[in-house]
Amino acid sequence: MELHDSSMNSTIGNLSANEASLRSMFLHCDDVVFKKFSLQNAQEGLLVYTESLADEKRIVSDILKPLQGCSLPSSGNWDEKITWLLYQVLPVDNISIQILMEEAVDSVFNGNIMLLLDGFVGALLISMSSYETRSIEEPATEPVIRGPRDGFTEHLQTNISLIRRRLRTSQLKCEAMQIGSLSRTQVMIMYIDQIASPVLIEEVKRRVQQVKLKIVLESGYIEELIADNRLSIFPQVLPTERPDRTVAGLASGRVAILVDNTPFVLIAPTTPFEMLQAAEDYSQQYLVASVMRWLRMWLSFSALVFPSLYIALTTMHQEMLPTSLLLSIASSREAVPFPAIVEAFLMELAFEALREAGIRLPRPVGQAVSIVGALVIGQAAVQAGLVSASLVIVVSFTGIASFIFPSYSQGLSIRMLRFPLMIFAGALGLYGILLALLALLIHLLKLQSFGVPYLSPTSPLHVKGLKDVLFRVPWWSRYKDNKLSEAKKGGPAS
């Protein structure tokens, strides 16, 4: 066999030369350990591994001691000797042989142990990784009242196991790839065979493979590059920390993208209606879940347009307000020196600043700062005559409404879009709000998520698909639909 790394061609089978080359490649990598040993027949060997990624206790007990206590057969070629070594000496299952030195070196930083023997062309790579991982906890961004409490972690294999526990079928496929020329981040593409569209699967793999970054530290790096429209503010894949939500997406024909070192899994394609659906909708009684779904839809629209409506009505369309309400608003704004749009911008920016500060500060301090800060600033601003009491109510209600989004990324989009709508309302009143909403609707109608219309099943209209958008369809109704479809196909009807 020929070694393809040109820098190592002159050192084939020469342990001393290989060690010198490896030490030059791992120069200033003080966490890489070189451990030389000898077999009983004086055959020299070398173990190379990363101290922080490998289990040193197992290295000594399962590799070093068995090798030091054995002798390679004197007869036979190297293939026979290595086969005997693998089956008779080393009590480790996951062992591979690597001829390319560059790939062998890269595997050391994946937690593998490189085993070199004098005279043997190649390296044995033994998987024995060991590093600290976070325990499985409830997702902080997607809490539920009723439902599973486990969430993804930063360990890729742990995340795969959480999905496998819920989908114990050979139809669940898991294809690995590596992206990032420096980070060499492991990525898994998961889907259910015969349910997910082959066209969708190939498109997801093609887009992920086209990610040309040196470092990929989080799934957000990939999310931005695989989107259909990279200039859109709306999320075009669904990030989630919940295994049950991921499994539900896989069962409906979606594809999941798992990235190592992050607890967020990407589900593609997605729609804004799915982002308004909470994981516990399917654990609650269907009538309650349907009412809560309608409440989220109303509050999400209110979070977008409520400040704009206040600006438009108080600035240009006072005749649309009841007289008593108009007089109340006018009296509260009598001492305010700013127009309504400036007043609203100041309060909205202050609220967003407090919310961001509450997130960035340490958790025990952050909640106190966000709550107390909002109360103190709001009360002080009203007493100082900088803003009106009616606007404080509007901003407070809008802030509460913006917290109802089960998907944090969709909530961010609505929060950002609120500001241009306020500008349109201040310039053109209700007509400006209508123009802005029409432009937003046109953008959403043109938007796609991996070839799927973003507003489906409402546009294009698919009546059967509306069952799980406007309402949470009860399980017994789905059971009847399955029976009817089986009967139409000539399958079992009982």
Helices and strands as residue ranges (DSSP letters): G 6-11, H 15-25, E 32-38, E 44-50, H 56-58, I 59-64, H 65-68, H 78-88, E 95-98, H 101-108, E 112-117, E 123-127, H 156-164, E 172-179, E 185-192, H 198-209, H 219-226, E 238-240, H 243-251, E 255-259, E 265-268, H 272-275, G 279-282, H 286-315, G 318-320, H 323-332, H 340-360, H 363-383, H 389-401, H 408-428, H 430-446, E 448-449, E 452-453, G 463-468, H 475-488
